[in-house]
Amino acid sequence: MNDQQPYDPYDPYYQQPQIVGYDEYGQPVYQQQQQHQQEPQQQQQPQAQQYDPYTQQQGYGYDPYGQQQAPYDPYAQPQQQQQGYGYDTGQQQAAVDTTQWNIPQQQQQQQQSAPVEEPAAAPAAPPAPAPAVPGQRRSAPDGEYKTEQFSFIEEPDADSEDVIDWLKFTESRSERREEARRRGRSRVVALVVVMALVVVGGVGYLWYAGKLPGFSGDEEKRNTATGPQKRDVIMVNLHNTKNKDTSTALLVNNATTKQGTTVLLPNSLAVADGETGTTGTLAKSIADSGSQSTRESVDTLLGTKISGTWRLDTPYLENLVELVGNIDITTNTEVPAAKKGEDPLVTKGEEQSLNGQAAVAYATYLGDGESEVKQLERFGAVIQGVLRKISEDPKGATITVETLAQILEPPMTEQDLGAALANLAAHAKVGDYRTTVLPVAEDGSLGDKATETVVKDILGGTVSAPEQGAALRVGVKNATGDKADRDAARVSIINGGYTFVDAGTADPAASSQVTYGDAKNKAQAEEVAKTLGLPVSAVKKGKAAPNADVSVTLGGDYESG
């Protein structure tokens, strides 16, 4: 509580004290003034002095240090000063006790009549509280600090959840980066290994295929068979429904060398009938004996194994080209239209696009004065163009054959033909395909060139041993100059139970000769010599024809009678 001068209700000169501030409890602090108006005599007392709130006057007034002092009494006797600091107000009683008086009217009059100085400007509103600042921590009574005063003591930094999470994050991120580096290095190493394998494999394939520059021979050497190889051969007979002409080709798939070949057979090729042994042309055999007998005769002549015959009439060839789409081939002549004045069916040039009708016209066209070989080459070009358009998938090729709705001759089936065409198409699409003509002599016989380049290299190399129970194949070459001697020898060979193979003619020779290539055929070669009326001394080991087991050359000592 703050002390103030006692209120005297009977004092007309009393003035209400001025508020100079507020104490620590929020109570107003009043200014203490001397009572100059109450007693005039008091002004004459040397002890009475005017109150100065800003001076340190002992004995009365406001004590800024919170000690309560009694108000000044003008009638009281002065007391002895203590220690020279003024009056001792600790024992002085107040002149009038106003604590029990409660007169609102007088208080209101006093508030209205007494001049009141304006108090110091008080803040209109309490200022915003400043941020709380934690006070100074005090130690416990026993002089020791408690752990609750330092929250961080309870959770050390190393065990803090945030610190642990951060350590885990940085550790996992470092591990991920290291793992990414390891994966990157592994990918680089794997890529290098793969590239090395690709390069080595590519070089090896080129070397194996004979396509590596500096290590490959000419075209003939790349396609030369050097040993037993796996081949699949089918015969194609193109029948022209308009003029009844035929064209024959052998489609050879060499699975060992990954090569495909079309071997064109001239119609003048001399073949022997399998039953009668009579010799005739290929065209006559197809017309008279049919596909199966002709296939067997060609088998015997060439020493190969033909799996089946595909008879392809010109209307089916036209439909086949339409099914696979127009073919693009290089043409060697212009094929005129059926009527004069119309545009030609086929134009001469490279990469000519032919539809079904144009393809048939080009495959069967033979110009005036041209040899049969020219027409065969055009037929072969159309066949190769079709193979480039057929699917490599056996199922897809089979669907094409089935869509063609063609009746095939046994033992050929749609599935067999589709699989064979798919294998040939795989070679034709990558350029591993060629077309060649079997060379024949004027009399239709096979010469040495034919047997060495086509029969041996393309169709089968060395002649394989005949199947169990199969007749021995005897190739007869006439060197007597008399055609009748060949016919007499043919009859004798067939009557002896052997298979006759016409080997053509040769320059006249004085003596006959019987040659065998395989030692196991020596005894049979001697029997053949006896059958022909030749001495056993004429038998010798040597090089037999590719399409025969035993070769016979009829010389001047041969007697047909």
Secondary structure, DSSP 8 states (H G I E B T S, - for coil): --------TT-TT-----EEEE-TTS-EEE-----TTT-SGGGG-TT-----TTS--TTSS--TTS-------TTS-----STTSS---SS---SS--TT---HHHHHHHHHHS---------SS---------------TTS---GGG-HHHHS-GGG-HHHHHHHHHHHHHHHHHHHHHHHHHHHHHHHHHHHHHHHHHHHHHHHHHT-STTT---HHHHT---S---EEEEEEEEE-TTT--EEEEEEEEETTTTEEEEEEE-TT-EEE-TTT--EEEHHHHHHHHHHHHHHHHHHHHHT--EEEEEEEEHHHHHHHHHHH--EEEEESS-B--SSTTS--SB--EEEEEE-HHHHHHHHT---TT--HHHHHHHHHHHHHHHHHHS-SSHHHHHHHHHHHT----TT--HHHHHHHHHHHHHHHHHT-EEEEE--B-TTS-B-HHHIIIIIITTTTSS-----TT---EEEEEE-SS-HHHHHHHHHHHHHTT-EEEEEEE-S--SS-EEEESSGGGHHHHHHHHHHTT--GGGEEE----TT-SEEEEE-TT----
